Amino acid sequence: MEWNKLLSQKRESSAHKTADIRNNFQRDYDRIIFSNVFRRLQNKTQVFPLPGTKLVHNRLTHSLEVASVGRSIARVVLKKLSDKTDSETLNLLNDIDIIVSSACLAHDLGNPPFGHSGEETISSYFKEGAGKELATEIPENQWSDLIAFEGNANAFRQLTHQFKGRRAGGMSLTFATLATLIKYPYPSFNKGTRKKYNVFNSEIDTFVSVMEECEVPRLSAEPIYARHPLSYMMEAADDICYLILDMEDAHKRDIISTEDTTKFFSDFFDLEKEKWFFERRNEIFDIVTDKNERLAFLRAMVINKLVDCVSNVYVDNYENIMNGCFDKSLIAHLPEHELKAMNECREFSAKYIYKHPSVVKIELTGFNVIGDLLNSFVEAIRFPEKTYNKKLLSIIPEQFMTEKNDMYSRLQVVLDYISNMTDIYAVQLYKDLHGMNQN
């Protein structure tokens, strides 16, 4: 792969003021951060219930922090590549930090309400719920989108689909930013045993256009592509943030003790080889007595270390990454000590954080609320002539409606509407439809 192609500034709609001091990649960043779909993330669950008395992450704060870490990774990689590549290439790479940051900002835009349980609810509705009976009406390559609804693919749709009354190309980002967003470069029906994918059937043509323009190698006719080299940085930033910051949030929710959290974070540093860290930690702890500030310091130290580690992995594997044959994620190739510490955090989170009653309760709420809304609106889409259904369809915003009459496209109207809801809006609508707010 060649950087002059990978960093394509092409976009579906390129009209802009010629006097604008921003370059194309900076426009991408601004378009995302000022968009309504990005703003809605402030009321979407990350892990713990919203709102709450404890200040924990939502999807918005998570995305902002991922963008910050992604920018750092890109800048450190660029610095480390300075001895390995020519000045012309380095000049091309000057904007990779803003490209990675933009992709990081956008990576969760497709997540429905109530975190990953929202994805599970939609999938289970079509796989084992009332929606199962629609399987005979929808082609297999479209049905696979529904029975394994994926927020990553929905993010690509949110950014590229021309919703009714909107301009062509959706948010009309550069193809370089869109390609960086794609962690799983294949549609749902090609994912095989993989859990995730990045492209709905409805966006395959756009996906192919983006990858071909960036000249990312096509691995099969289905289509399946190699990954854009910058997507590894975005993925690493997300992996670092969700795991480390979920631990910090769990501490704030009293799920994990201060002593245990301190140990988990300190274990990223080798007692024999990195004595400076433990000396520095003791110095800070002598000054700072607030337990949350102590852990904030440790969290920052861990993130800084992991940024350095994954940038080393990137540079060490640069040739394989550019050839499209790098295996797994940057995190998976961490040095043994850091990988062990990462895995210990992951195992603890899986056992004690993500299965904590407060988390399970919000997931169950999501199943009830989203499941009920799906039942109601899918029924309305299927039988729009019924009086009640006419009224129900009238509350769907015009932007989500379609002129297409096939079942897959009509179902996407419902999924676009529901996936764009915030947790608060979804619960409120659920209550309104059941008369729970009537005096």
DRENKOL-53702 format. One line per field, with one value per residue (C-alpha): residue number from 1; x, y negated, z negated. Coordinates in nm, 2 decimals. Each point is the difference from the previous one (the first is absolute). Example, Ala and Ser with C-alpha at 12.3 -4.5 7.8 and 13.67 -1.06 7.14 Angstrom:
k: c(1_2) $
x: c(1.23_0.14) $
y: c(0.45_-0.34) $
z: c(-0.78_0.07) $
This chain:
k: c(1_2_3_4_5_6_7_8_9_10_11_12_13_14_15_16_17_18_19_20_21_22_23_24_25_26_27_28_29_30_31_32_33_34_35_36_37_38_39_40_41_42_43_44_45_46_47_48_49_50_51_52_53_54_55_56_57_58_59_60_61_62_63_64_65_66_67_68_69_70_71_72_73_74_75_76_77_78_79_80_81_82_83_84_85_86_87_88_89_90_91_92_93_94_95_96_97_98_99_100_101_102_103_104_105_106_107_108_109_110_111_112_113_114_115_116_117_118_119_120_121_122_123_124_125_126_127_128_129_130_131_132_133_134_135_136_137_138_139_140_141_142_143_144_145_146_147_148_149_150_151_152_153_154_155_156_157_158_159_160_161_162_163_164_165_166_167_168_169_170_171_172_173_174_175_176_177_178_179_180_181_182_183_184_185_186_187_188_189_190_191_192_193_194_195_196_197_198_199_200_201_202_203_204_205_206_207_208_209_210_211_212_213_214_215_216_217_218_219_220_221_222_223_224_225_226_227_228_229_230_231_232_233_234_235_236_237_238_239_240_241_242_243_244_245_246_247_248_249_250_251_252_253_254_255_256_257_258_259_260_261_262_263_264_265_266_267_268_269_270_271_272_273_274_275_276_277_278_279_280_281_282_283_284_285_286_287_288_289_290_291_292_293_294_295_296_297_298_299_300_301_302_303_304_305_306_307_308_309_310_311_312_313_314_315_316_317_318_319_320_321_322_323_324_325_326_327_328_329_330_331_332_333_334_335_336_337_338_339_340_341_342_343_344_345_346_347_348_349_350_351_352_353_354_355_356_357_358_359_360_361_362_363_364_365_366_367_368_369_370_371_372_373_374_375_376_377_378_379_380_381_382_383_384_385_386_387_388_389_390_391_392_393_394_395_396_397_398_399_400_401_402_403_404_405_406_407_408_409_410_411_412_413_414_415_416_417_418_419_420_421_422_423_424_425_426_427_428_429_430_431_432_433_434_435_436_437_438_439) $
x: c(0.00_0.11_-0.06_-0.08_-0.30_-0.09_-0.04_-0.25_-0.18_-0.28_-0.35_-0.35_-0.09_0.30_-0.14_0.15_0.13_0.33_0.10_-0.04_0.32_-0.07_0.13_-0.23_0.09_-0.07_-0.34_-0.07_0.07_-0.21_-0.29_-0.01_0.03_-0.27_-0.24_-0.33_0.08_0.32_-0.17_-0.25_0.28_-0.01_-0.32_0.10_0.13_0.37_-0.02_-0.16_-0.36_-0.06_-0.07_0.15_0.13_0.35_0.18_0.08_0.05_-0.27_0.06_0.09_0.27_0.13_0.02_0.18_0.26_0.05_0.06_0.26_0.18_-0.02_0.16_0.28_0.07_0.01_0.24_0.23_0.00_0.08_0.29_0.13_-0.03_0.22_0.31_-0.16_-0.15_0.07_-0.09_-0.26_-0.19_0.03_-0.14_-0.30_-0.05_-0.03_-0.37_-0.04_-0.06_-0.32_-0.11_0.03_-0.17_-0.29_-0.05_0.02_-0.27_-0.22_0.06_-0.30_-0.25_-0.19_-0.06_-0.37_-0.12_0.11_0.35_0.07_-0.32_-0.18_0.18_-0.09_-0.36_-0.04_0.18_-0.20_-0.33_0.08_0.18_-0.23_-0.28_-0.31_0.22_0.11_-0.30_0.13_0.29_-0.18_-0.06_0.36_0.30_0.27_0.26_-0.24_-0.14_0.35_0.01_-0.31_0.08_0.34_-0.06_0.33_0.07_0.32_-0.19_-0.27_0.27_0.11_-0.36_-0.06_0.30_-0.07_-0.37_-0.20_-0.29_-0.31_0.04_0.37_0.29_0.16_0.28_-0.15_0.25_0.22_0.33_0.33_0.05_0.32_-0.20_-0.28_0.26_0.17_-0.33_-0.04_0.15_-0.18_0.02_-0.27_-0.39_-0.20_-0.05_0.38_0.09_0.01_0.08_0.10_-0.23_0.02_-0.02_0.00_-0.24_-0.37_-0.12_-0.15_0.35_0.20_0.04_0.12_0.24_0.15_0.04_0.18_0.24_0.07_0.07_0.25_0.14_-0.03_0.06_-0.31_0.04_-0.30_-0.29_-0.27_0.13_0.26_0.29_0.32_-0.02_0.10_0.33_-0.14_-0.29_0.24_0.07_-0.37_-0.07_0.29_-0.12_-0.35_0.14_0.22_-0.28_-0.29_0.20_0.20_-0.28_-0.26_0.22_0.01_-0.38_-0.04_0.20_-0.22_-0.30_0.17_0.02_0.37_0.20_0.26_0.27_-0.09_-0.03_0.34_0.15_-0.16_0.14_0.34_0.04_0.04_0.35_0.28_0.12_0.36_0.04_-0.21_0.08_-0.04_-0.37_-0.04_0.22_-0.21_-0.32_0.11_0.10_-0.34_-0.19_0.19_-0.14_-0.34_-0.23_-0.32_-0.06_-0.16_0.28_0.26_-0.17_-0.03_0.38_0.05_-0.25_0.18_0.33_-0.14_-0.15_0.33_0.18_-0.24_0.01_0.38_-0.03_-0.26_0.20_0.30_-0.20_-0.13_0.35_0.15_-0.27_-0.02_0.09_-0.26_-0.26_0.07_-0.02_-0.34_0.11_0.04_-0.17_-0.25_0.01_0.29_-0.11_0.02_0.37_0.09_0.32_-0.06_-0.01_-0.24_-0.22_-0.03_-0.11_-0.25_-0.14_-0.04_-0.20_-0.21_-0.07_-0.10_-0.23_-0.17_-0.06_-0.08_-0.07_-0.21_-0.20_-0.06_-0.37_-0.01_0.13_-0.23_-0.30_0.07_0.04_-0.34_-0.16_0.15_-0.15_-0.34_-0.01_0.17_-0.18_-0.34_0.08_0.11_-0.31_-0.22_0.18_0.08_-0.37_-0.08_0.24_-0.15_-0.36_0.00_-0.37_-0.12_-0.12_0.23_0.30_-0.07_0.02_0.31_0.19_-0.09_0.24_0.30_0.21_-0.02_0.38_-0.03_-0.28_0.07_-0.16_0.11_-0.26_0.20_-0.02_0.37_-0.01_-0.32_0.15_0.30_-0.24_-0.08_0.36_0.13_-0.26_0.06_0.38_0.01_-0.20_0.17_-0.07_-0.22_-0.20_-0.06_-0.12_-0.22_-0.16_-0.05_-0.19_-0.20_-0.12_-0.11_-0.17_0.23_0.02_-0.37_-0.16) $
y: c(0.00_-0.35_-0.30_-0.24_0.23_0.10_-0.36_-0.08_-0.33_0.09_-0.03_0.05_-0.37_-0.23_-0.35_-0.23_-0.35_-0.04_-0.25_0.25_0.02_0.36_0.29_0.29_0.22_-0.28_-0.05_0.37_-0.05_-0.30_0.15_0.29_-0.19_-0.26_0.27_0.09_0.37_-0.07_-0.22_0.28_0.21_-0.20_0.19_0.35_0.26_0.09_0.27_-0.14_-0.14_-0.37_-0.23_0.09_-0.16_0.12_-0.18_0.29_0.01_-0.02_0.06_-0.36_-0.03_0.34_-0.11_-0.33_0.19_0.26_-0.29_-0.14_0.33_0.07_-0.34_0.08_0.34_-0.15_-0.27_0.24_0.23_-0.29_-0.09_0.35_0.05_-0.31_0.22_0.27_-0.19_-0.28_-0.37_0.01_0.27_-0.17_-0.31_0.20_0.14_-0.34_0.02_0.36_-0.12_-0.19_0.29_0.25_-0.24_-0.05_0.38_0.04_-0.27_0.19_0.36_0.03_-0.21_0.31_0.14_0.02_-0.09_0.20_0.09_0.33_0.15_-0.22_0.19_0.33_-0.10_-0.08_0.31_0.23_-0.16_0.13_0.31_0.14_-0.25_-0.12_-0.12_0.36_0.05_-0.26_0.22_0.14_-0.35_-0.13_0.12_0.18_-0.26_-0.26_0.22_0.05_-0.38_0.04_0.31_-0.14_-0.37_-0.18_-0.35_-0.02_0.05_-0.24_-0.26_0.03_-0.03_-0.31_-0.17_0.09_0.06_-0.27_-0.03_-0.17_-0.37_0.02_-0.03_0.28_0.18_-0.05_-0.20_0.01_0.07_0.07_0.35_0.02_-0.06_0.24_0.27_-0.06_0.06_0.35_0.25_0.30_-0.05_0.24_0.02_0.21_0.30_0.03_-0.01_0.38_0.08_-0.36_-0.18_-0.34_-0.17_-0.35_-0.02_0.06_0.13_-0.35_-0.16_0.25_-0.22_-0.29_0.22_0.14_-0.36_-0.11_0.29_0.00_-0.38_0.05_0.30_0.23_0.36_0.21_0.34_0.17_-0.07_0.01_-0.28_0.03_-0.25_-0.04_-0.27_-0.36_-0.05_-0.28_0.22_0.19_-0.33_-0.07_0.35_-0.02_-0.33_0.15_0.32_-0.21_-0.24_0.24_0.25_-0.25_-0.25_0.27_0.10_-0.36_-0.02_0.33_-0.15_-0.30_0.23_0.19_0.32_0.02_-0.13_-0.27_0.24_0.25_-0.27_-0.14_0.34_0.07_-0.33_0.03_0.35_-0.15_-0.10_0.25_-0.03_0.10_-0.19_-0.31_-0.10_-0.36_0.04_0.13_-0.27_-0.26_0.16_-0.02_-0.37_-0.08_0.19_-0.19_-0.32_0.11_0.17_0.00_0.36_-0.10_-0.24_0.27_0.24_-0.27_-0.04_0.38_0.02_-0.28_0.18_0.33_-0.16_-0.18_0.32_0.19_-0.28_0.05_0.38_0.02_-0.26_0.22_0.30_-0.21_-0.11_0.35_0.15_-0.29_0.20_0.27_-0.27_-0.17_0.33_0.08_0.31_-0.11_0.25_-0.10_-0.33_-0.22_0.08_0.38_-0.05_-0.19_0.11_0.29_-0.21_-0.26_0.26_0.20_-0.31_-0.08_0.35_-0.01_-0.32_0.16_0.31_-0.19_-0.23_0.29_0.18_-0.29_-0.32_0.10_0.26_-0.24_-0.03_-0.37_0.08_0.30_-0.21_-0.26_0.27_0.15_-0.34_-0.03_0.34_-0.10_-0.35_0.06_0.33_-0.15_-0.29_0.24_0.20_-0.31_-0.16_0.31_0.09_-0.35_0.03_0.33_-0.11_-0.37_-0.01_0.06_-0.30_0.03_0.07_-0.31_-0.21_0.19_-0.05_-0.37_-0.06_0.14_-0.31_-0.05_0.04_0.37_0.08_0.16_0.02_0.36_0.27_0.32_0.14_-0.05_-0.37_-0.05_0.17_-0.23_-0.29_0.15_0.09_-0.35_-0.16_0.22_0.02_-0.39_-0.02_-0.09_0.21_-0.27_-0.05_0.38_0.04_-0.31_0.12_0.34_-0.16_-0.23_0.29_0.19_-0.29_-0.01_-0.38_-0.07_-0.18) $
z: c(0.00_0.08_-0.23_0.28_0.08_-0.35_-0.11_0.27_-0.05_0.24_-0.15_0.15_-0.02_0.00_0.01_-0.25_-0.03_0.17_-0.27_-0.28_-0.19_-0.10_0.21_0.11_-0.30_-0.25_0.17_-0.07_-0.37_-0.03_0.20_-0.24_-0.33_0.10_0.12_-0.17_0.01_-0.19_-0.25_-0.08_-0.14_-0.32_-0.09_0.11_-0.24_0.00_-0.27_-0.32_-0.02_0.10_-0.16_-0.34_-0.32_0.10_0.28_0.24_0.38_0.26_0.37_0.06_-0.26_0.10_0.37_-0.09_-0.21_0.28_0.24_-0.24_-0.03_0.37_0.08_-0.24_0.15_0.35_-0.11_-0.17_0.30_0.23_-0.22_-0.02_0.38_0.07_0.00_0.22_0.28_0.24_-0.04_0.27_-0.17_-0.33_0.15_0.12_-0.35_-0.17_-0.03_-0.12_-0.36_0.11_0.22_-0.28_-0.24_0.23_0.04_-0.38_-0.05_0.24_-0.10_-0.23_0.20_0.11_-0.35_-0.10_-0.35_-0.31_0.12_0.16_-0.14_0.25_0.28_-0.16_-0.04_0.37_0.11_-0.23_0.12_0.35_-0.10_-0.26_-0.06_0.19_0.29_0.08_0.22_0.25_0.10_0.30_0.13_0.00_0.20_-0.20_0.05_-0.15_-0.27_-0.14_-0.08_-0.21_-0.20_-0.09_-0.02_-0.03_-0.13_0.20_0.33_-0.12_-0.06_0.36_0.11_-0.22_0.16_0.36_0.06_0.16_-0.24_0.14_0.05_-0.06_0.25_0.19_-0.19_-0.34_-0.21_0.31_-0.17_0.19_0.11_-0.21_-0.32_0.10_0.08_-0.34_-0.17_0.14_-0.24_0.16_0.38_0.11_0.00_-0.24_0.23_0.04_-0.37_-0.04_-0.36_-0.07_-0.25_0.16_0.34_0.13_0.30_0.04_0.34_0.07_-0.02_0.20_0.31_-0.21_-0.20_0.33_0.14_-0.32_-0.01_0.37_0.00_-0.28_0.19_-0.30_0.12_0.08_-0.15_0.16_0.23_-0.27_-0.08_-0.27_-0.03_-0.20_-0.27_0.05_-0.19_-0.22_-0.12_-0.23_-0.18_-0.05_-0.12_-0.25_-0.14_-0.06_-0.16_-0.24_-0.09_-0.06_-0.20_-0.22_-0.05_-0.07_-0.29_-0.12_0.03_-0.19_-0.28_-0.02_-0.01_-0.29_0.20_-0.04_-0.30_0.01_-0.10_0.28_0.26_-0.10_0.03_0.35_0.13_-0.17_0.15_0.34_-0.12_-0.07_-0.36_0.09_0.33_-0.07_-0.36_0.11_0.03_-0.36_-0.13_0.19_-0.12_-0.36_0.04_0.15_-0.27_-0.27_0.14_0.13_-0.25_0.19_0.12_0.33_0.09_-0.08_0.23_0.27_-0.02_0.03_0.29_0.19_-0.05_0.12_0.31_0.08_-0.03_0.22_0.26_0.02_0.01_0.28_0.20_-0.03_0.12_0.30_0.10_-0.05_0.22_0.24_0.31_-0.07_-0.07_0.33_0.18_-0.15_-0.18_-0.36_-0.23_-0.27_-0.19_-0.13_-0.36_0.07_0.09_-0.32_-0.19_-0.24_-0.32_0.13_0.17_-0.32_-0.19_0.28_-0.01_-0.38_0.03_0.28_-0.20_-0.31_0.21_0.16_-0.33_-0.24_0.19_0.31_-0.21_-0.29_-0.09_0.09_0.34_0.05_-0.11_0.27_0.25_-0.10_0.03_0.35_0.09_-0.12_0.14_0.34_0.04_-0.06_0.24_0.27_-0.04_0.04_0.29_0.20_-0.02_0.12_0.29_0.10_-0.02_0.05_0.10_-0.35_-0.19_-0.30_0.22_0.21_-0.31_-0.12_0.33_-0.01_-0.29_0.19_0.12_0.37_0.04_-0.08_0.25_0.34_0.34_0.04_-0.06_-0.06_-0.36_-0.07_0.08_-0.20_-0.30_0.02_-0.05_-0.34_-0.09_0.11_-0.22_-0.31_0.03_0.00_-0.32_-0.32_-0.31_-0.14_0.31_0.05_-0.36_0.03_0.33_-0.16_-0.29_0.24_0.21_-0.31_-0.16_-0.30_-0.01_0.02_-0.29) $
